[in-house]
């Protein structure tokens, strides 16, 4: 569940899901998840709202959207910030994003093909980095590399917003056991809140905000808000905002 993107895995290990899965499988087909392709759907509107609440972008920000997938977050950021770079390692993802962009007025929005572990972008060139529904697709070693790369490309004081599902939530438990819901094969490594915080602090970030967010389903979200403090199975999403220290004056 969610808009899934990955930087992929090491190219020399065929057992790991990598670029070819996203380019050659039906992952991006409309029938694979209409709620993902429809940016006006309840799910996508919830997702955009929650990610922007976590990041709270500034009008002058230059933002990097890692694992931009269908471009949902990049396109939502376009009218709100100074510049957006949506980056994905899937050629099909980038082509689809450019097609969505079409002849829009977003002259400040660009989609690029690249690897979030090593973007090739200039150090200290972004005010904010977003990774929305990315880390569940990353293997442990890739996760550390992506966080380190986010740290590198951010300016001092820059923010890194992470949005990812909780494995212990009841819906994820059902999916991972193929009960009623189907297990997403590209979700290769769910993170706990403690692990997500550790990944960011290990790369040098200071944790500014870290909390559990409810889901987009009205009745379930009400139950989650009331019970997630005590019941781990009601913690739907992990939201973490890290900040790169300003450094010595």
MIDREN-434660 format. One line per 2 residues: number of its first residue (from 1); their letters; for each residue x, y, z of N, C-alpha, C. Coordinates in Angstrom, 2 decimals. Example, Ala and Ser with C-alpha at 12.3 -4.5 7.8 and 13.67 -1.06 7.14 Angstrom:
// residues 2
1) as) 13.19,-5.69,7.80,12.30,-4.50,7.80,13.20,-3.30,7.80; 12.85,-2.25,7.08,13.67,-1.06,7.14,12.90,0.03,7.87
// end
This chain:
// residues 249
1) xx) 0.84,-1.19,0.00,0.00,0.00,0.00,0.88,1.24,0.00; 0.42,2.28,-0.67,1.21,3.49,-0.74,1.83,3.65,-2.10
3) xx) 2.40,4.77,-2.33,3.10,4.97,-3.60,4.51,4.46,-3.43; 4.84,3.38,-4.05,6.08,2.69,-3.78,7.16,3.08,-4.77
5) xx) 8.34,3.41,-4.25,9.50,3.57,-5.08,10.71,3.10,-4.34; 11.71,2.72,-5.09,12.93,2.23,-4.50,14.12,2.73,-5.28
7) xx) 15.25,2.74,-4.62,16.47,2.98,-5.35,16.99,1.66,-5.88; 16.40,0.59,-5.42,16.81,-0.71,-5.91,17.90,-1.31,-5.06
9) xx) 18.49,-2.39,-5.57,19.48,-3.13,-4.84,20.72,-3.28,-5.68; 21.69,-3.91,-5.11,22.95,-4.10,-5.82,22.72,-4.91,-7.08
11) xx) 23.29,-4.44,-8.17,23.03,-5.06,-9.46,23.60,-6.46,-9.61; 24.55,-6.86,-8.74,25.18,-8.16,-8.88,24.49,-9.24,-8.06
13) xx) 23.35,-8.95,-7.44,22.64,-9.92,-6.64,21.25,-10.10,-7.22; 21.05,-11.18,-7.98,19.79,-11.38,-8.68,18.64,-11.70,-7.73
15) xx) 18.93,-12.02,-6.46,17.87,-12.33,-5.51,17.21,-11.07,-4.96; 17.80,-9.94,-5.22,17.28,-8.69,-4.72,16.44,-7.98,-5.78
17) xx) 15.35,-7.38,-5.32,14.49,-6.62,-6.23,15.18,-5.32,-6.58; 15.33,-5.06,-7.86,16.02,-3.86,-8.31,15.30,-3.16,-9.43
19) xx) 16.04,-2.40,-10.19,15.49,-1.54,-11.24,14.61,-2.31,-12.23; 15.04,-3.49,-12.65,14.31,-4.23,-13.69,12.90,-4.59,-13.24
21) xx) 12.72,-4.81,-11.95,11.38,-5.14,-11.45,10.41,-4.01,-11.76; 10.81,-2.78,-11.47,9.92,-1.64,-11.65,9.75,-1.26,-13.13
23) xx) 10.79,-1.51,-13.93,10.70,-1.16,-15.35,9.96,-2.22,-16.17; 10.11,-3.48,-15.79,9.62,-4.57,-16.64,8.37,-5.27,-16.14
25) xx) 8.05,-5.13,-14.87,6.85,-5.78,-14.34,5.64,-4.88,-14.57; 4.50,-5.27,-14.07,3.30,-4.46,-14.20,3.14,-3.46,-13.08
27) xx) 4.23,-3.15,-12.39,4.19,-2.30,-11.21,3.51,-0.96,-11.47; 3.79,-0.35,-12.62,3.25,0.96,-12.93,1.97,0.93,-13.76
29) xx) 1.45,-0.27,-14.03,0.21,-0.36,-14.79,-0.95,0.20,-13.99; -1.84,0.89,-14.66,-2.97,1.53,-13.99,-3.83,0.52,-13.23
31) xx) -4.02,-0.66,-13.82,-4.87,-1.65,-13.18,-4.25,-2.21,-11.91; -2.93,-1.99,-11.73,-2.26,-2.51,-10.53,-2.65,-1.72,-9.29
33) xx) -3.22,-0.56,-9.44,-3.64,0.23,-8.29,-4.16,1.58,-8.73; -5.46,1.65,-9.02,-6.02,2.88,-9.55,-5.93,4.03,-8.54
35) xx) -5.98,3.70,-7.24,-5.89,4.75,-6.22,-4.51,5.39,-6.20; -3.50,4.71,-6.75,-2.16,5.27,-6.82,-2.01,6.21,-8.00
37) xx) -2.71,5.93,-9.07,-2.61,6.73,-10.29,-3.54,7.95,-10.26; -4.59,7.85,-9.48,-5.55,8.94,-9.39,-5.15,9.87,-8.26
39) xx) -4.57,11.02,-8.61,-4.08,11.94,-7.59,-5.21,12.62,-6.82; -6.45,12.46,-7.31,-7.59,13.03,-6.59,-8.25,12.01,-5.66
41) xx) -7.72,10.78,-5.62,-8.30,9.75,-4.76,-8.12,10.11,-3.29; -8.98,9.54,-2.45,-8.89,9.79,-1.01,-7.49,9.45,-0.49
43) xx) -6.95,8.32,-0.97,-5.63,7.90,-0.50,-4.54,8.90,-0.86; -4.49,9.32,-2.11,-3.43,10.23,-2.53,-3.59,11.61,-1.90
45) xx) -4.82,12.09,-1.74,-5.02,13.37,-1.09,-4.59,13.33,0.37; -4.89,12.22,1.03,-4.42,12.00,2.41,-2.90,11.98,2.46
47) xx) -2.32,11.26,1.54,-0.86,11.10,1.51,-0.16,12.44,1.30; -0.65,13.21,0.34,-0.08,14.53,0.07,-0.21,15.42,1.31
49) xx) -1.40,15.43,1.90,-1.64,16.29,3.07,-0.71,15.93,4.22; -0.56,14.65,4.50,0.25,14.22,5.63,1.74,14.49,5.42
51) xx) 2.22,14.27,4.20,3.63,14.52,3.93,3.94,16.01,4.01; 3.04,16.84,3.50,3.26,18.29,3.57,3.11,18.82,4.99
53) xx) 2.30,18.17,5.81,2.20,18.54,7.22,3.50,18.22,7.95; 4.13,17.13,7.55,5.41,16.74,8.16,6.52,17.68,7.74
55) xx) 6.61,17.97,6.47,7.69,18.81,5.97,7.42,20.30,6.18; 6.20,20.75,5.99,5.81,22.17,6.01,6.78,22.97,5.12
57) xx) 6.66,22.82,3.81,7.61,23.47,2.89,7.50,24.98,2.89; 8.63,25.64,2.66,8.69,27.09,2.56,8.65,27.50,1.09
59) xx) 8.09,28.67,0.78,7.94,29.10,-0.62,9.25,29.18,-1.40; 10.36,29.40,-0.70,11.64,29.54,-1.39,12.45,28.24,-1.42
61) xx) 11.92,27.17,-0.87,12.67,25.91,-0.76,13.00,25.29,-2.12; 14.17,24.71,-2.20,14.53,23.80,-3.30,14.45,22.40,-2.72
63) xx) 13.56,21.57,-3.28,13.23,20.28,-2.67,13.60,19.13,-3.61; 14.18,18.08,-3.03,14.49,16.85,-3.75,13.53,15.77,-3.29
65) xx) 12.80,15.18,-4.23,11.85,14.10,-3.96,12.50,12.79,-4.37; 13.00,12.04,-3.40,13.69,10.78,-3.67,12.71,9.65,-3.89
67) xx) 12.92,8.87,-4.96,12.00,7.79,-5.28,10.64,8.37,-5.61; 10.61,9.29,-6.58,9.39,10.08,-6.83,8.26,9.25,-7.42
69) xx) 8.52,8.05,-7.94,7.45,7.17,-8.42,6.58,7.82,-9.47; 5.29,7.95,-9.18,4.35,8.56,-10.12,4.38,10.09,-10.07
71) xx) 5.19,10.64,-9.20,5.33,12.10,-9.14,4.32,12.80,-8.27; 3.58,12.05,-7.46,2.52,12.64,-6.64,3.01,13.79,-5.77
73) xx) 4.06,13.52,-4.99,4.56,14.53,-4.05,5.25,15.66,-4.79; 6.00,15.35,-5.83,6.67,16.39,-6.61,5.66,17.36,-7.19
75) xx) 4.59,16.83,-7.78,3.58,17.68,-8.40,2.82,18.50,-7.35; 2.64,17.93,-6.16,1.97,18.67,-5.09,2.86,19.80,-4.57
77) xx) 4.16,19.57,-4.58,5.11,20.58,-4.10,5.29,21.72,-5.10; 5.12,21.43,-6.39,5.39,22.40,-7.44,4.89,23.80,-7.18
79) xx) 3.59,23.98,-6.88,3.08,25.33,-6.67,3.39,25.92,-5.30; 4.06,25.13,-4.45,4.27,25.57,-3.07,5.71,25.99,-2.77
81) xx) 6.65,25.62,-3.62,8.07,25.87,-3.33,8.76,26.52,-4.52; 10.04,26.85,-4.31,10.79,27.50,-5.37,11.18,26.57,-6.50
83) xx) 11.59,25.34,-6.16,12.03,24.37,-7.16,11.90,22.96,-6.62; 11.56,22.03,-7.50,11.45,20.61,-7.13,12.21,19.76,-8.13
85) xx) 13.00,18.84,-7.63,13.63,17.82,-8.46,13.10,16.46,-8.01; 12.35,15.79,-8.89,11.88,14.45,-8.61,12.85,13.45,-9.21
87) xx) 13.38,12.55,-8.39,14.40,11.61,-8.84,13.96,10.17,-8.62; 14.14,9.34,-9.64,13.82,7.93,-9.52,14.78,7.13,-10.39
89) xx) 15.07,5.89,-10.00,16.01,5.09,-10.79,15.31,4.28,-11.87; 13.97,4.34,-11.89,13.20,3.62,-12.90,12.96,4.51,-14.11
91) xx) 13.40,4.05,-15.28,13.17,4.82,-16.50,11.67,5.00,-16.76; 10.91,3.96,-16.47,9.47,4.04,-16.70,8.83,5.06,-15.76
93) xx) 9.27,5.10,-14.51,8.74,6.07,-13.56,9.00,7.49,-14.03; 10.23,7.76,-14.44,10.59,9.10,-14.88,9.82,9.50,-16.14
95) xx) 9.69,8.55,-17.08,8.93,8.83,-18.30,7.47,9.14,-17.99; 6.88,8.37,-17.06,5.49,8.60,-16.68,5.33,9.95,-15.99
97) xx) 6.29,10.31,-15.16,6.23,11.61,-14.47,6.32,12.76,-15.46; 7.21,12.63,-16.42,7.34,13.68,-17.43,6.06,13.79,-18.26
99) xx) 5.42,12.65,-18.51,4.17,12.67,-19.25,3.08,13.36,-18.45; 3.04,13.09,-17.14,2.07,13.74,-16.27,2.29,15.25,-16.23
101) xx) 3.56,15.62,-16.23,3.90,17.04,-16.17,3.40,17.75,-17.42; 3.59,17.10,-18.57,3.06,17.59,-19.83,3.35,19.06,-20.07
103) xx) 2.32,19.79,-20.39,2.45,21.22,-20.70,2.01,22.09,-19.53; 2.19,21.59,-18.31,1.77,22.36,-17.13,2.63,23.60,-16.98
105) xx) 2.23,24.44,-16.06,2.94,25.70,-15.82,4.07,25.55,-14.82; 4.36,24.31,-14.41,5.39,24.10,-13.40,6.78,24.15,-14.02
107) xx) 7.25,25.35,-14.31,8.60,25.49,-14.85,9.67,25.25,-13.81; 9.25,25.13,-12.55,10.19,24.90,-11.45,10.30,23.43,-11.07
109) xx) 9.69,22.55,-11.85,9.66,21.12,-11.54,10.37,20.31,-12.62; 11.29,19.45,-12.18,12.07,18.64,-13.10,12.12,17.20,-12.60
111) xx) 11.99,16.25,-13.52,12.13,14.84,-13.17,13.41,14.30,-13.78; 14.19,13.59,-12.96,15.48,13.07,-13.40,15.60,11.58,-13.11
113) xx) 16.34,10.90,-13.97,16.70,9.51,-13.74,17.96,9.49,-12.88; 17.92,8.76,-11.78,19.09,8.73,-10.91,18.89,7.78,-9.74
115) xx) 19.97,7.51,-9.03,20.00,6.57,-7.91,20.05,7.35,-6.61; 19.11,7.12,-5.73,19.05,7.86,-4.47,20.22,7.56,-3.55
117) xx) 20.93,6.48,-3.80,22.12,6.18,-3.01,23.30,7.03,-3.42; 23.26,7.51,-4.64,24.35,8.32,-5.19,23.75,9.16,-6.31
119) xx) 23.17,10.29,-5.95,22.38,11.08,-6.90,23.22,11.82,-7.93; 24.48,12.11,-7.59,25.30,12.92,-8.47,24.97,14.41,-8.38
121) xx) 24.06,14.77,-7.50,23.68,16.17,-7.32,24.69,16.87,-6.41; 24.75,18.17,-6.52,25.74,18.94,-5.76,25.48,18.86,-4.27
123) xx) 26.56,18.79,-3.50,26.45,18.80,-2.05,25.89,20.14,-1.58; 25.06,20.10,-0.54,24.53,21.32,0.05,23.69,22.16,-0.88
125) xx) 22.96,21.51,-1.80,22.22,22.26,-2.82,20.71,22.25,-2.63; 20.20,21.61,-1.58,18.76,21.54,-1.35,18.41,22.00,0.07
127) xx) 17.23,22.59,0.17,16.70,23.01,1.47,15.96,21.88,2.16; 15.40,20.96,1.36,14.63,19.86,1.92,14.70,18.65,1.00
129) xx) 14.63,17.47,1.61,14.57,16.21,0.88,13.37,15.43,1.42; 12.61,14.81,0.52,11.45,14.00,0.89,11.67,12.57,0.44
131) xx) 11.33,11.62,1.30,11.32,10.21,0.94,9.98,9.65,1.41; 8.99,9.71,0.54,7.64,9.27,0.89,7.38,7.89,0.32
133) xx) 7.14,6.91,1.18,6.92,5.52,0.78,8.09,4.99,-0.03; 9.27,5.22,0.49,10.51,4.76,-0.14,11.24,3.73,0.70
135) xx) 11.37,3.98,2.00,12.26,3.16,2.82,11.80,1.72,2.99; 10.53,1.43,2.83,10.08,0.04,2.90,10.56,-0.76,1.70
137) xx) 11.01,-0.08,0.65,11.53,-0.72,-0.55,13.05,-0.86,-0.54; 13.67,-0.38,0.52,15.13,-0.37,0.57,15.67,-1.45,1.49
139) xx) 16.67,-2.16,1.02,17.38,-3.11,1.87,18.19,-2.33,2.91; 18.56,-2.97,4.03,19.21,-2.23,5.12,20.43,-1.42,4.70
141) xx) 21.33,-2.00,3.90,22.52,-1.26,3.52,22.17,-0.08,2.61; 21.18,-0.25,1.75,20.73,0.84,0.89,20.09,1.96,1.71
143) xx) 19.37,1.59,2.76,18.71,2.60,3.60,19.74,3.56,4.20; 20.81,3.02,4.72,21.85,3.86,5.31,22.50,4.76,4.25
145) xx) 22.68,4.23,3.06,23.31,5.01,1.99,22.40,6.13,1.50; 21.10,5.87,1.44,20.15,6.89,1.02,20.10,8.02,2.04
147) xx) 20.07,7.68,3.32,20.05,8.71,4.36,21.33,9.55,4.32; 22.46,8.89,4.10,23.73,9.61,4.01,23.75,10.54,2.79
149) xx) 23.15,10.10,1.69,23.10,10.93,0.50,22.18,12.13,0.71; 21.07,11.91,1.39,20.17,13.02,1.71,20.90,14.06,2.56
151) xx) 21.66,13.58,3.51,22.44,14.48,4.37,23.44,15.28,3.54; 24.09,14.62,2.60,25.12,15.27,1.78,24.55,16.39,0.91
153) xx) 23.39,16.15,0.28,22.86,17.13,-0.66,22.12,18.28,0.02; 21.85,18.14,1.32,21.15,19.20,2.04,22.09,20.31,2.49
155) xx) 21.56,21.51,2.50,22.27,22.64,3.09,22.28,22.47,4.62; 23.20,23.09,5.32,23.13,23.10,6.79,21.77,23.66,7.22
157) xx) 21.11,22.98,8.13,19.77,23.38,8.55,18.67,22.79,7.69; 19.04,22.08,6.62,18.06,21.46,5.73,17.33,20.31,6.40
159) xx) 16.13,19.99,5.87,15.27,18.99,6.50,15.08,17.77,5.61; 14.97,16.62,6.27,14.75,15.35,5.58,13.47,14.73,6.14
161) xx) 12.42,14.65,5.30,11.12,14.13,5.72,10.94,12.70,5.21; 10.66,11.79,6.13,10.48,10.37,5.81,9.08,9.93,6.20
163) xx) 8.41,9.25,5.26,7.05,8.74,5.46,7.05,7.29,5.01; 6.74,6.36,5.92,6.85,4.93,5.60,5.88,4.14,6.47
165) xx) 5.36,3.00,5.98,4.39,2.23,6.77,5.04,1.49,7.94; 4.21,1.22,8.96,4.65,0.41,10.11,4.32,-1.05,9.85
167) xx) 5.27,-1.90,10.03,5.06,-3.33,9.78,4.06,-3.94,10.76; 4.00,-3.44,11.99,3.17,-4.06,13.01,1.69,-3.68,12.89
169) xx) 1.37,-2.74,12.02,-0.04,-2.38,11.86,-0.82,-3.58,11.33; -2.07,-3.68,11.75,-2.88,-4.85,11.42,-2.98,-5.09,9.92
171) xx) -3.07,-4.04,9.10,-3.17,-4.22,7.65,-1.88,-4.78,7.07; -0.74,-4.33,7.60,0.54,-4.85,7.12,0.74,-6.29,7.56
173) xx) 0.29,-6.62,8.75,0.39,-8.00,9.23,-0.42,-8.92,8.32; -1.63,-8.50,7.96,-2.46,-9.30,7.07,-1.80,-9.47,5.70
175) xx) -1.27,-8.35,5.16,-0.64,-8.41,3.84,0.60,-9.30,3.86; 1.42,-9.18,4.87,2.66,-9.95,4.90,2.44,-11.44,5.12
177) xx) 1.22,-11.77,5.53,0.87,-13.19,5.66,-0.13,-13.63,4.59; -0.33,-12.74,3.58,-1.24,-13.04,2.48,-2.63,-13.44,2.97
179) xx) -3.11,-12.75,4.01,-4.44,-12.98,4.54,-5.35,-11.86,4.06; -6.31,-12.19,3.22,-7.24,-11.23,2.63,-6.52,-10.29,1.65
181) xx) -5.48,-9.64,2.12,-4.71,-8.71,1.30,-3.45,-9.39,0.78; -2.97,-8.92,-0.38,-1.80,-9.52,-1.01,-0.51,-8.85,-0.55
183) xx) 0.49,-9.63,-0.29,1.77,-9.11,0.17,2.48,-8.38,-0.96; 2.91,-7.13,-0.74,3.68,-6.40,-1.76,5.12,-6.93,-1.81
185) xx) 5.50,-7.56,-2.90,6.82,-8.18,-2.98,7.95,-7.15,-2.94; 7.63,-5.92,-3.30,8.68,-4.90,-3.31,8.93,-4.28,-1.94
187) xx) 8.11,-4.64,-0.95,8.35,-4.17,0.41,9.35,-5.12,1.07; 10.62,-4.81,0.92,11.66,-5.76,1.29,12.19,-5.57,2.71
189) xx) 11.92,-4.41,3.33,12.47,-4.19,4.67,11.72,-3.05,5.35; 10.69,-3.42,6.13,9.98,-2.41,6.91,10.86,-1.94,8.07
191) xx) 10.72,-0.68,8.40,11.47,-0.13,9.52,10.55,0.14,10.71; 11.09,-0.04,11.90,10.39,0.41,13.10,10.70,1.88,13.31
193) xx) 9.99,2.51,14.22,10.29,3.91,14.53,11.72,4.03,15.05; 12.13,3.11,15.92,13.48,3.17,16.47,14.53,3.02,15.38
195) xx) 14.29,2.10,14.46,15.25,1.88,13.36,15.30,3.09,12.43; 14.16,3.68,12.13,14.12,4.83,11.24,14.88,6.01,11.85
197) xx) 14.66,6.22,13.14,15.39,7.28,13.82,16.89,7.00,13.83; 17.25,5.74,14.01,18.65,5.35,14.05,19.32,5.57,12.70
199) xx) 18.61,5.26,11.62,19.16,5.47,10.28,19.49,6.95,10.07; 18.59,7.83,10.49,18.81,9.26,10.29,19.91,9.79,11.20
201) xx) 19.87,9.44,12.48,20.90,9.95,13.39,22.27,9.39,13.03; 22.29,8.15,12.51,23.55,7.56,12.09,24.20,8.28,10.93
203) xx) 23.37,9.01,10.16,23.90,9.79,9.04,24.19,11.23,9.42; 23.91,11.57,10.67,24.24,12.92,11.15,23.06,13.81,11.42
205) xx) 21.82,13.34,11.15,20.65,14.17,11.35,20.28,14.28,12.83; 19.70,15.41,13.17,19.03,15.59,14.45,17.54,15.36,14.22
207) xx) 16.89,14.60,15.09,15.47,14.32,14.92,14.66,15.49,15.47; 13.89,16.10,14.57,13.08,17.25,14.95,11.66,16.84,15.30
209) xx) 11.11,15.88,14.54,9.77,15.36,14.81,9.77,13.87,14.48; 9.03,13.10,15.29,8.89,11.67,15.02,7.59,11.21,15.67
211) xx) 6.67,10.71,14.85,5.37,10.33,15.38,4.71,9.29,14.48; 3.66,8.66,15.01,2.86,7.71,14.25,1.64,8.43,13.70
213) xx) 1.31,8.17,12.45,0.15,8.81,11.81,-0.91,7.76,11.49; -2.15,8.17,11.55,-3.27,7.28,11.26,-3.43,7.10,9.76
215) xx) -4.25,6.14,9.36,-4.48,5.83,7.95,-5.53,6.75,7.34; -5.85,6.52,6.07,-6.79,7.38,5.35,-8.23,6.91,5.44
217) xx) -8.46,5.75,6.01,-9.82,5.20,6.09,-10.53,5.79,7.30; -11.66,6.48,7.11,-12.28,7.28,8.18,-12.50,6.55,9.51
219) xx) -13.18,5.40,9.47,-13.48,4.71,10.72,-12.20,4.18,11.37; -11.35,3.55,10.55,-10.11,3.00,11.08,-9.21,4.10,11.64
221) xx) -9.15,5.24,10.97,-8.28,6.31,11.44,-8.72,6.84,12.81; -10.03,6.87,13.04,-10.54,7.31,14.34,-10.12,6.33,15.44
223) xx) -10.22,5.04,15.13,-9.80,4.01,16.09,-8.30,4.11,16.35; -7.54,4.34,15.28,-6.08,4.44,15.42,-5.69,5.63,16.29
225) xx) -6.32,6.77,16.07,-5.99,7.95,16.86,-6.22,7.71,18.35; -7.29,6.97,18.66,-7.62,6.72,20.05,-6.72,5.66,20.69
227) xx) -6.29,4.67,19.89,-5.60,3.53,20.51,-4.15,3.31,20.18; -3.58,4.09,19.22,-2.21,3.78,18.79,-1.16,3.97,19.87
229) xx) -1.46,4.79,20.85,-0.49,4.99,21.93,-0.22,3.71,22.69; -1.26,2.88,22.81,-1.15,1.66,23.60,-1.09,0.38,22.76
231) xx) -1.61,0.45,21.53,-1.71,-0.77,20.71,-0.85,-0.61,19.45; 0.29,-1.29,19.38,1.18,-1.17,18.21,0.49,-1.50,16.89
233) xx) -0.49,-2.40,16.92,-1.18,-2.81,15.69,-2.06,-1.69,15.10; -2.16,-0.57,15.80,-2.93,0.57,15.31,-2.03,1.71,14.85
235) xx) -0.72,1.47,14.78,0.21,2.49,14.32,0.44,2.29,12.83; -0.24,3.12,12.02,-0.27,2.90,10.58,0.98,3.37,9.85
237) xx) 1.41,4.60,10.15,2.52,5.19,9.41,3.56,5.79,10.35; 4.80,5.72,9.93,5.90,6.36,10.64,6.23,7.65,9.92
239) xx) 6.27,8.74,10.67,6.63,10.05,10.12,7.82,10.58,10.91; 8.91,10.87,10.21,10.12,11.36,10.88,10.66,12.56,10.10
241) xx) 11.00,13.60,10.82,11.62,14.77,10.22,12.98,14.98,10.87; 14.03,14.84,10.05,15.38,15.08,10.53,15.90,16.42,10.02
243) xx) 16.81,17.00,10.75,17.40,18.27,10.33,18.92,18.15,10.35; 19.54,18.63,9.29,21.00,18.65,9.21,21.50,19.79,10.09
245) xx) 22.40,19.51,11.02,22.88,20.59,11.91,23.47,21.75,11.15; 23.36,22.93,11.74,23.90,24.13,11.11,25.42,24.10,11.06
247) xx) 26.06,23.40,11.98,27.52,23.36,12.01,28.07,24.56,12.75; 29.39,24.64,12.85,30.00,25.75,13.58,29.71,27.10,12.92
249) x) 29.50,28.08,13.74,29.20,29.43,13.24,30.42,30.02,12.54
// end
